[in-house]
């Protein structure tokens, strides 16, 4: 959602990103097209509850309450609680230099909320915990996008026409829509070195009651390990696990991993 359509306090808070973690009130007022006095008032409210703080005089950054909320999320998030043990068990079925990712849909972006890393030394994957990723790039994202509403799909397409064409997902809206339809007909989605060089991702959606995607579960492994039979085996495992996690969250009796 565009910042100017948000509540002004939330819009001010949403300015703080990895790309620009520090803001002055003047910069925020200019970006949001708000009065300087209003932005000072919003920053003061956010500072009072610890969501922002002053790094140096006049320069604002995220505050210590974020750490408290992060811990609370790790301990209480239903999606994370339903997934952790399953992920810890499934990583052993992949090559030792593999990673498992739990991602969730957030504001037309995808966030990794949990990782389980294999035993072998490896470089960190691009889907770092908390880093926003585009909805159309990589299997963890596309497994979610394929199960969102048609309106959201169209919005993502219209905002990323050139990039979607470059990665082969369609040269027009109808081709893009048909590509997502094919993904929904498959148990899992595979992408090749779209986020990380020489790695592939195998992902399946985690569905809510309305059968829209809440998130996705993925393997990320070295392309040198990824022969077709391994991809099929890991794809079957990750899709079955994603169904179990979805069933837990929907309050249904799990059918897999009993």
PANUVO-288944 format. One record per residue (C-alpha): x, y, z; chain; residue in one letter; residue number from 1. Coordinates in steps of 0.1 Angstrom, whole numbers. Layout:
# PANUVO-288944
       x       y       z   cadena   residuo   num
       X       Y       Z        A         A   NUM
...
# end
This chain:
# PANUVO-288944
       x       y       z   cadena   residuo   num
       0       0       0        A         X     1
      14      35      -8        A         X     2
      26      53      23        A         X     3
       4      83      17        A         X     4
     -27      60      20        A         X     5
     -17      48      54        A         X     6
     -26      64      87        A         X     7
       1      92      90        A         X     8
      17      77     122        A         X     9
      20      43     105        A         X    10
      32      59      73        A         X    11
      60      76      93        A         X    12
      70      44     109        A         X    13
      70      26      76        A         X    14
      97      49      62        A         X    15
     124      30      81        A         X    16
     138       4      58        A         X    17
     171     -15      53        A         X    18
     178       8      24        A         X    19
     173      39      45        A         X    20
     173      31      83        A         X    21
     179      67      95        A         X    22
     155      97      89        A         X    23
     153     133      99        A         X    24
     119     149     105        A         X    25
     125     172      75        A         X    26
     131     142      52        A         X    27
     101     124      65        A         X    28
      78     155      61        A         X    29
      90     160      25        A         X    30
      86     123      15        A         X    31
      51     121      30        A         X    32
      40     156      20        A         X    33
      31     164      56        A         X    34
      38     194      78        A         X    35
      70     194      98        A         X    36
      51     200     130        A         X    37
      29     170     123        A         X    38
      58     147     116        A         X    39
      76     158     148        A         X    40
      44     149     167        A         X    41
      42     114     150        A         X    42
      78     107     157        A         X    43
      73     117     194        A         X    44
      45      93     197        A         X    45
      65      65     181        A         X    46
      95      74     204        A         X    47
      73      72     235        A         X    48
      64      36     229        A         X    49
     100      27     218        A         X    50
      93      20     182        A         X    51
     117      48     171        A         X    52
     146      65     188        A         X    53
     171      92     181        A         X    54
     204      77     170        A         X    55
     220     111     171        A         X    56
     203     145     176        A         X    57
     177     150     149        A         X    58
     183     116     133        A         X    59
     157      89     140        A         X    60
     160      51     137        A         X    61
     141      21     148        A         X    62
     138      18     186        A         X    63
     143     -10     212        A         X    64
     107     -20     213        A         X    65
     113     -38     180        A         X    66
     136     -63     198        A         X    67
     109     -70     223        A         X    68
      83     -76     196        A         X    69
     107     -97     176        A         X    70
     112    -120     206        A         X    71
      75    -122     213        A         X    72
      69    -131     176        A         X    73
      94    -159     178        A         X    74
      78    -174     209        A         X    75
      41    -169     199        A         X    76
      36    -168     161        A         X    77
      12    -196     152        A         X    78
      28    -201     118        A         X    79
      63    -204     133        A         X    80
      51    -227     161        A         X    81
      33    -250     136        A         X    82
      64    -252     114        A         X    83
      96    -254     135        A         X    84
      96    -291     143        A         X    85
      86    -301     108        A         X    86
     114    -281      93        A         X    87
     139    -295     118        A         X    88
     129    -330     107        A         X    89
     128    -323      69        A         X    90
     162    -307      66        A         X    91
     178    -341      70        A         X    92
     163    -353      38        A         X    93
     182    -327      18        A         X    94
     219    -325      10        A         X    95
     239    -312      39        A         X    96
     246    -278      23        A         X    97
     208    -270      20        A         X    98
     186    -246      39        A         X    99
     149    -247      47        A         X   100
     128    -214      46        A         X   101
      95    -205      61        A         X   102
      82    -174      44        A         X   103
      50    -154      48        A         X   104
      31    -129      27        A         X   105
      33     -93      39        A         X   106
      22     -61      20        A         X   107
      29     -74     -15        A         X   108
      62     -86      -3        A         X   109
      75    -119      10        A         X   110
      94    -122      43        A         X   111
     114    -151      56        A         X   112
     104    -157      92        A         X   113
     125    -188     100        A         X   114
     154    -208      86        A         X   115
     168    -242      93        A         X   116
     203    -247      79        A         X   117
     219    -280      70        A         X   118
     251    -294      87        A         X   119
     276    -284      60        A         X   120
     292    -250      58        A         X   121
     274    -227      34        A         X   122
     268    -191      24        A         X   123
     237    -173      36        A         X   124
     208    -174      12        A         X   125
     192    -143      -2        A         X   126
     160    -149      17        A         X   127
     174    -136      50        A         X   128
     151    -135      79        A         X   129
     131    -103      78        A         X   130
     144     -91      44        A         X   131
     115     -82      20        A         X   132
     116    -100     -13        A         X   133
      95     -94     -44        A         X   134
      63    -116     -49        A         X   135
      72    -127     -84        A         X   136
     109    -137     -80        A         X   137
     120    -171     -67        A         X   138
      99    -202     -58        A         X   139
      92    -192     -21        A         X   140
      75    -161     -34        A         X   141
      58    -175     -65        A         X   142
      43    -204     -44        A         X   143
      25    -176     -25        A         X   144
      16    -154     -55        A         X   145
      -1    -182     -73        A         X   146
     -26    -185     -45        A         X   147
     -34    -148     -39        A         X   148
     -65    -130     -52        A         X   149
     -67    -121     -89        A         X   150
     -67     -84     -80        A         X   151
     -33     -88     -61        A         X   152
     -19    -108     -90        A         X   153
     -28     -80    -114        A         X   154
     -14     -53     -92        A         X   155
      19     -72     -89        A         X   156
      20     -77    -127        A         X   157
      13     -40    -135        A         X   158
      40     -29    -111        A         X   159
      66     -53    -125        A         X   160
      59     -58    -162        A         X   161
      95     -56    -174        A         X   162
     110     -78    -146        A         X   163
      83    -104    -150        A         X   164
      91    -107    -187        A         X   165
     128    -110    -182        A         X   166
     125    -140    -158        A         X   167
     102    -157    -182        A         X   168
      68    -155    -165        A         X   169
      50    -139    -194        A         X   170
      51    -111    -219        A         X   171
      16     -99    -211        A         X   172
     -11    -103    -184        A         X   173
     -27    -133    -199        A         X   174
       6    -152    -202        A         X   175
      14    -143    -166        A         X   176
     -20    -154    -154        A         X   177
     -16    -187    -172        A         X   178
      18    -193    -157        A         X   179
       4    -188    -122        A         X   180
     -25    -212    -131        A         X   181
       1    -239    -140        A         X   182
      18    -234    -107        A         X   183
     -15    -239     -88        A         X   184
     -19    -272    -107        A         X   185
      15    -284     -95        A         X   186
      22    -296     -59        A         X   187
      54    -274     -58        A         X   188
      72    -247     -76        A         X   189
     109    -248     -86        A         X   190
     131    -218     -95        A         X   191
     167    -218    -107        A         X   192
     193    -193     -94        A         X   193
     169    -164     -93        A         X   194
     178    -152     -59        A         X   195
     211    -170     -52        A         X   196
     237    -180     -79        A         X   197
     241    -217     -83        A         X   198
     211    -225     -61        A         X   199
     176    -237     -67        A         X   200
     145    -234     -46        A         X   201
     116    -259     -42        A         X   202
      86    -244     -25        A         X   203
      50    -252     -17        A         X   204
      22    -228      -4        A         X   205
       8    -228      31        A         X   206
     -30    -221      27        A         X   207
     -55    -204      49        A         X   208
     -92    -213      53        A         X   209
    -101    -193      21        A         X   210
     -73    -212       2        A         X   211
     -53    -181      -3        A         X   212
     -16    -184       7        A         X   213
      -5    -173      41        A         X   214
      31    -183      33        A         X   215
      53    -209      18        A         X   216
      77    -237      29        A         X   217
     109    -242       8        A         X   218
     141    -261       3        A         X   219
     171    -241     -11        A         X   220
     199    -263     -23        A         X   221
     230    -263     -45        A         X   222
     222    -267     -82        A         X   223
     250    -293     -84        A         X   224
     230    -315     -60        A         X   225
     197    -310     -78        A         X   226
     191    -340    -101        A         X   227
     155    -344    -112        A         X   228
     148    -374     -89        A         X   229
     160    -354     -58        A         X   230
     138    -324     -69        A         X   231
     108    -347     -71        A         X   232
     115    -363     -37        A         X   233
     120    -330     -20        A         X   234
      91    -314     -38        A         X   235
      68    -342     -25        A         X   236
      81    -337      11        A         X   237
      78    -299      11        A         X   238
      43    -300      -4        A         X   239
      31    -326      21        A         X   240
      47    -306      50        A         X   241
      31    -274      38        A         X   242
      -3    -291      38        A         X   243
       2    -303      73        A         X   244
      12    -269      85        A         X   245
     -19    -254      68        A         X   246
     -41    -280      84        A         X   247
     -27    -272     118        A         X   248
     -34    -235     114        A         X   249
     -69    -241     101        A         X   250
     -77    -264     130        A         X   251
     -80    -295     108        A         X   252
     -67    -330     116        A         X   253
     -33    -333      99        A         X   254
     -31    -361      74        A         X   255
       7    -363      70        A         X   256
      37    -368      92        A         X   257
      17    -387     119        A         X   258
# end
